[in-house]
Amino acid sequence: MAPRTRRHRRPATTALAALAAATLAIPLLSACGAVEKAMDCAKTATSVVNAVDKLQQAADNSLTDPQKAEQALDNIDTNLKKLSKDAHDPELSKAIDKTNNGIKAARKDLDNHKAPDIQPIVDGTSAMTKICTPG
């Protein structure tokens, strides 16, 4: 059995902090449609980042409890569907696609009884954070 390595949780935590700050700041800017859309993007992206954080925790134990990793992937998938419904920004669509591809690869790893590589998912959500954070 290969030695387990601890995954770093800093990217998801940093992304979560940035999105939380953006979510709090957006209502102060204006009530126009573009700001409301950005706020929806930030809220949904925050949900995705929270789900990725749970996935990182579950991935550490995925060989002994793959069900938790599957549930975390399902949660990310659900939130991405909400976000992609209103994604008219090509960069956001690209980030969503990158994250979806990472989810597919992680599911394949779990099906093959391997610890999932979640870095593509983290990278995709980091890109979403940059896109959904105003300023």
C-alpha positions as CSV (number, residue, x, y, z in Angstrom):
1,M,0.0,0.0,0.0
2,A,1.4,3.4,-1.0
3,P,2.1,5.8,1.9
4,R,-0.7,8.4,2.5
5,T,0.2,12.0,2.0
6,R,-1.6,14.9,3.6
7,R,-3.1,17.3,1.1
8,H,-2.7,21.0,1.6
9,R,-5.9,22.8,2.4
10,R,-4.6,26.3,1.9
11,P,-5.9,27.0,-1.7
12,A,-9.5,26.2,-0.7
13,T,-9.3,28.1,2.5
14,T,-7.8,31.2,0.7
15,A,-10.4,31.0,-1.9
16,L,-13.2,30.7,0.7
17,A,-11.8,33.8,2.5
18,A,-11.7,35.8,-0.7
19,L,-15.2,34.8,-1.7
20,A,-16.6,35.6,1.8
21,A,-15.1,39.1,1.7
22,A,-16.5,39.6,-1.8
23,T,-20.0,38.4,-0.8
24,L,-20.0,40.8,2.1
25,A,-18.7,43.7,0.0
26,I,-21.0,43.4,-3.0
27,P,-24.2,44.6,-1.4
28,L,-22.4,47.8,-0.4
29,L,-21.5,48.6,-4.1
30,S,-25.0,48.8,-5.7
31,A,-28.2,47.0,-6.3
32,C,-27.9,46.9,-10.1
33,G,-28.4,43.7,-12.1
34,A,-24.7,43.2,-12.8
35,V,-23.9,43.4,-9.1
36,E,-26.7,41.0,-8.2
37,K,-25.4,38.5,-10.8
38,A,-21.9,38.9,-9.4
39,M,-23.3,38.3,-5.9
40,D,-25.0,35.1,-7.1
41,C,-21.8,34.0,-8.7
42,A,-19.9,34.6,-5.5
43,K,-22.4,32.8,-3.3
44,T,-22.5,29.8,-5.6
45,A,-18.7,29.8,-6.0
46,T,-18.4,29.9,-2.2
47,S,-20.6,26.8,-2.0
48,V,-18.3,25.1,-4.5
49,V,-15.2,26.1,-2.5
50,N,-16.8,24.8,0.7
51,A,-17.6,21.5,-1.0
52,V,-14.0,21.3,-2.3
53,D,-12.8,21.7,1.3
54,K,-14.9,18.8,2.4
55,L,-13.6,16.8,-0.6
56,Q,-10.0,17.5,0.5
57,Q,-10.9,16.1,3.9
58,A,-12.6,13.1,2.4
59,A,-9.9,12.4,-0.1
60,D,-7.4,11.8,2.8
61,N,-9.5,8.8,3.8
62,S,-10.9,7.9,0.4
63,L,-9.4,4.4,0.4
64,T,-11.1,3.5,3.6
65,D,-14.3,5.5,3.1
66,P,-14.8,6.2,-0.6
67,Q,-18.5,7.1,0.1
68,K,-17.6,10.4,1.7
69,A,-15.4,11.4,-1.3
70,E,-18.3,10.5,-3.6
71,Q,-20.7,12.6,-1.6
72,A,-18.3,15.5,-1.7
73,L,-18.0,15.1,-5.5
74,D,-21.8,15.0,-5.8
75,N,-22.1,18.2,-3.8
76,I,-19.5,20.0,-6.0
77,D,-21.3,18.7,-9.1
78,T,-24.7,20.1,-7.8
79,N,-23.2,23.5,-7.1
80,L,-21.4,23.6,-10.5
81,K,-24.7,22.9,-12.2
82,K,-26.3,26.0,-10.5
83,L,-23.3,28.1,-11.4
84,S,-23.1,27.0,-15.0
85,K,-26.8,27.7,-15.6
86,D,-26.0,31.4,-15.5
87,A,-22.4,31.3,-16.7
88,H,-22.3,33.6,-19.6
89,D,-18.7,34.5,-19.1
90,P,-16.3,32.4,-21.2
91,E,-13.6,32.4,-18.5
92,L,-16.1,31.2,-15.9
93,S,-17.3,28.5,-18.3
94,K,-13.7,27.4,-18.8
95,A,-13.2,27.2,-15.0
96,I,-16.4,25.2,-14.6
97,D,-15.3,22.8,-17.4
98,K,-11.9,22.4,-15.8
99,T,-13.5,21.6,-12.5
100,N,-16.0,19.1,-14.1
101,N,-13.0,17.3,-15.8
102,G,-11.3,17.1,-12.4
103,I,-14.5,15.6,-10.9
104,K,-14.7,13.0,-13.7
105,A,-11.0,12.0,-13.1
106,A,-11.5,11.9,-9.4
107,R,-14.5,9.6,-9.8
108,K,-12.4,7.4,-12.1
109,D,-9.7,7.2,-9.5
110,L,-12.2,6.2,-6.8
111,D,-13.7,3.5,-9.1
112,N,-10.2,2.2,-9.5
113,H,-9.7,2.1,-5.7
114,K,-7.1,4.9,-5.9
115,A,-6.9,8.1,-3.9
116,P,-8.3,10.8,-6.1
117,D,-6.1,13.6,-7.5
118,I,-8.1,16.6,-6.5
119,Q,-5.7,19.3,-7.7
120,P,-7.6,19.9,-11.0
121,I,-10.7,20.5,-8.9
122,V,-8.8,22.9,-6.6
123,D,-7.4,24.7,-9.7
124,G,-10.8,25.1,-11.3
125,T,-12.4,26.5,-8.1
126,S,-9.4,28.9,-7.7
127,A,-10.1,30.2,-11.2
128,M,-13.8,30.6,-10.3
129,T,-12.8,32.5,-7.2
130,K,-10.8,35.0,-9.3
131,I,-13.6,35.4,-11.8
132,C,-16.4,35.8,-9.3
133,T,-14.6,38.1,-7.0
134,P,-15.2,41.8,-8.0
135,G,-12.4,44.2,-8.3
